[in-house]
Amino acid sequence: MQDYLKLSAEKIYNKDFSIDFKGYSPQEIDEFLDIVIKDYQVAEKVIDEVFEENRRLKYEIATLEAEIIELKANI
């Protein structure tokens, strides 16, 4: 999954921002990034689940296709 995303929850968590004279509030940035990290963690979990389900279904299709071939051969 990581091949598809440029960011991960860990990369977001470890991101450092430079602060200048007119910079944003570090606390506000941290609070917002905490929300983004939680969303990424949920998204990563869902993506992993979808990939696993896709893999399982492809295997099931291949198994059923092999069964169909075998049944046709027995007719």
Sequence and secondary structure as in RCSB ss.txt:
>XXXX:A:sequence
MQDYLKLSAEKIYNKDFSIDFKGYSPQEIDEFLDIVIKDYQVAEKVIDEVFEENRRLKYEIATLEAEIIELKANI
>XXXX:A:secstr
 TTT S  HHHHHH      TT   HHHHHHHHHHHHHHHHHHHHHHHHHHHHHHHHHHHHHHHHHHHHHHHHH 
